[in-house]
Amino acid sequence: MFGSFRQNKYLKNEHGLSLFIVLLVLVVVSIMGISLMGMAASNVKMSTSDREYQSTFYIAEAGANKVMSEIKIKLEELYNDIQSKYKESEREEIYLYQAKVLLNGFVLDEYKYVNAKAQTITRYDNFSETFNEEPYADVAVKEIGANEYALTSAGIIGNRTRTVETTFKVEWASKGPSPSPIFNDRVVYSDSCIILEGSASIVGNVGLNGNLSSTTKCTNNSPLITISGGNNDRISGNIYISKEAQNNEIKLNDNIKLPNPDPIKTDPINYKEMMPQFPVIPSFELAKDKQIVKNDSEKYNVIYNGKLRIDNYLTDQYQLDLNQNLYFQEIKLESNYNLTINVGNSDKEIVVDHLNIKNGHINIIGSGKLKIYVKNDITLGSGSTINKKGDIHNLAIYLKGSGNTSSPKNVTLAGSQEVYGSLFAEDANIKFTAGSGFHGHIYTGGTSFIIDGGAYAYSKMIFAPMASFQLLAGATIKGSVISDSFYSSGGSKITFETIYDDDLIELPLPEDDTENEYTPPTEPISIISPIREK
């Protein structure tokens, strides 16, 4: 019994248990602490590595953005240089070629670097020190297609490298104000219909509103386009028809085929509402009398009672020095005599009741431009010329309307007459015939416009939205026509020519509120793919 009692005593003895528990807790806490310290150290190491990894990406991206920004600046400088030095027809080809020379292997001179592979690159190192290392980006540009380029940037910090890439395309877009879309991509725009007979042809795109009416050529039942005689390719470009057209019929006779016979639907353009307002004719001092004196017996008043008279042998080759704007009741030329108007080095204006060139030639000299406002009539006879071979931008003629819609004025060129300038006729019907020629833009609110008999118009802009337009008997046009209807026959031809900003003149230009089908890029490049890791 005594032995059993002593055994129970030892079993129930709890002396030293606290020490054991304390030691056990210390061991567990130590193990957990060491584990947490290891995890923390690992996280710190991973975080540092991740920051280095991310930093190399940002370095690569910054290098790409830096070089891309410089490329845009260089291309803009190149664009402006070519815009000022070359003709519009030459600019795009020259620009794209010189851009290719500039970009293929493009480097920034201040960061020029030749790497171990003997490649010349941009080493952009304008960065703050990171992790005791000097970061930098190696950037290279190379051509990958027609006017397409790849820009690659490698961001480097110590032994870490990440690479990004972007691709872009170089484009040319003519700057400056643009006329209505018709002058950008359509050679004929008819409010009603187009009729081609014989071998008449249109080189370029055409557009129609399809507002048919009971006129001589286009009735309510007419097809929108009728083509007969001749051969194929009578309309070489696309056919644009308004969504609101009365019909979509295109009638092709004599087995004629068109390269693009399927019309393209577009919004209508109401050019009749865009006819510019005729300007207010200014008031000037009446020209003072002037006498030419050769000797006591040979004298003639070249300016008399407000009339400039180039109708005497003494007045041939007379030079009118315009020191101010003037008003004449009549400017008269006869007997194939010549009048030279010297505008000097500033723009000048003349107001005249009757511009009467029965047989003579007006030449314009000086660096300024001349505006002639005609109140009553313009008469051109024989082989008369105005500003022959001169710059069309230096002459603008304004013909006041009759004020009577049933009796409009007329402007007729018949024979070998030629005009080098632009015309704004408020309501005049116009006819060019018998080999006559007009070089310049034309606006008219008249209802008839006829070019026939081998006559021609090098008019990039003929704006006659109210007119029945007829191109006949081998007549030719280089430019664009807007009219109520368009009829052409007998081997006549109209050929599209693009109007650029430096073609524009001071005549008021119709504004178009519709959306253009094409908007030129506002920057010299377009991004094909954004900056991404390679």
Residue, then its C-alpha position, 0 to 999 in steps of 0.5 A: m500500500f505504501g509503495s502504491f501511494r508513493q507512485n501516485k505522488y510522483l505521477k501527480n507531481e507538477h513541479g517543472l511543467s511551467l518551464f517545459i511549456v515556456l520552452l515549447v512556446l519559445v521553440v514554436v515562436s522561434i520556428m514561426g519567426i524564422s519562417l516569417m523572416g524568410m518569407a519577408a526576405s523573400n518578398v523583399k527580394m521579389s519586390t526588388s526584382d519586380r521593381e527592377y523588371q517594371s522599371t526596365f519596361y518604363i525605360a524602354e517605353a520612355g525611349a520609344n516615346k522620346v524618339m517617336s516625338e523627335i521623328k514627328i518633329k523632323l517629319e513636320e519640318l520636312y513636310n513644311d520644307i517640301q510644301s514651300k519648295y515644290k509644286e503640288s504634283e511633285r510633293e508627295e513623291i519627294y516627301l515619301y522618298q526623303a522621309k524614307v532616307l530620314l527614317n531608315g536607321f534614324v538616330l538622334d545625333e545627341y544620343k548617337y551610339v554604335n553597339a557591339k553589332a556595329q549598328t548605329i542606334t539611339r542610346y537614350d540615357n537621360f534617366s536618373e540612377t536606379f538601384n545603383e545602376e545607370p538605365y538607358a534605352d537602345v532605340a532603332v528604326k527600320e523600314i518594314g513595308a511601303n512607307e511603313y516603319a518599326l520602332t524598337s526600344a530596349g530598356i536596360i538596367g544592369n543585367r535586365t532588359r525588356t523590349v517594346e515595339t511600335t509600327f507606324k506609316v508615313e503619309w502625305a496630306s495636302k494642308g490648307p483650306s479645302p473646297s467642297p468634296i466635289f473639287n477633291d474627288r469628282v469631275v462632274y456633279s449634276d443636280s439632275c442627270i448626266i447624258l453622254e452621246g457620240s464618243a464624249s467621255i468623263v475622266g474621273n468620278v461623277g456625282l448626282n443628286g438625281n433631282l429630275s425635272s422637266t428640262t430639255k435634257c432631263t425629264n421626270n422619267s429620265p435615267l440618271i445616266t444615259i450613255s450611247g455611241g462611242n466605246n467603253d470607259r466613258i466614265s472612268g471613275n466611280i459613280y456616286i448617287s444621292k440616297e434621295a435620288q428619284n431613281n438609280e437607273i443607268k442606261l448604257n446603249d450600244n453594248i457599252k460597259l463601264p469599269n465601275p458600273d455599280p453606283i455608290k450611295t452618298d448624302p445629297i449636296n445642295y450646291k444651289e444653296m451654296m452659290p456665294q453672294f455677289p460682292v458689293i461693287p465699291s465706289f471710286e473716283l472717276a478717272k481724270d482726262k489724260q492726253i497723249v501728245k506726240n507732236d503739235s499735230e498728233k494728239y489724242n485723249v486716251i482718257y476722256n470723260g471717264k472713258l479709257r480709249i485704246d482706239n487710236y494708233l497713238t494709244d497702242q501699247y499705252q500703259l495705265d499706271l494704277n496708283q489708286n483704285l479707279y472708276f471708268q465709264e468704259i474701257k474700249l480697245e480696237s484695231n488689235y491695240n494693246l493696253t498694259i495695266n501696271v498694278g505696281n506692288s500692291d493689289k488694285e481695283i477698277v470699276v467699269d460700266h462697259l468692258n468693251i474689247k472689240n479687238g485688242h489685248i489687255n496685259i497686266i504687270g506688277s506684283g499685285k493683283l487686279k480686280i475688275y468690277v463690270k457693272n453692265d457688259i463684257t464684250l470680247g471680239s476678234g482675237s482679243t485677249i485678257n492677261k494672256k499667259g499671265d498668272i490666273h491668280n492675278l486677275a478676277i473679273y466680277l460681272k454684275g447681274s441684270g436684275n431681271t431673271s427673264s433677261p440675264k446677261n451673256v458672256t461670249l467667247a467666240g473665235s480665238q479669244e482667251v482669258y487668263g483669270s477668274l470670273f464671277a458672273e452674278d447671273a450671266n449665261i456663258k458660251f465659249t465657241a470656235g476655238s476660244g479658251f478660258h484659263g481660270h475658275i468660273y462662278t455663275g448663277g446663269t442657267s446656261f453654260i455651253i462650250d463647243g466648237g473646239a473651245y476649251a476651259y482649263s478651269k479647275m473650278i466651274f461652279a454653275p449650279m443653276a445651269s444646264f451644262q453642255l460640252l459639245a463638238g470636241a470641246t475640252i475641260k480640265g477641271s471640275v463642273i457643278s451644274d444642274s444637268f450635264y450633257s456632252s457629245g461629239g468627242s468632247k472630254i472633261t478630265f479631272e484635276t485636283i485643286y490644292d490649297d495653292d490653286l485657290i483664288e480670292l473669289p468667294l468659295p462655296e462652303d459645304d456643311t456635309e461631312n467629307e468622305y475623307t479627312p486628311p491626317t493631322e499628323p505626318i504619321s499614323i500609328i499602325s500598332p501602339i507601343r507593346e512589349k515585343 
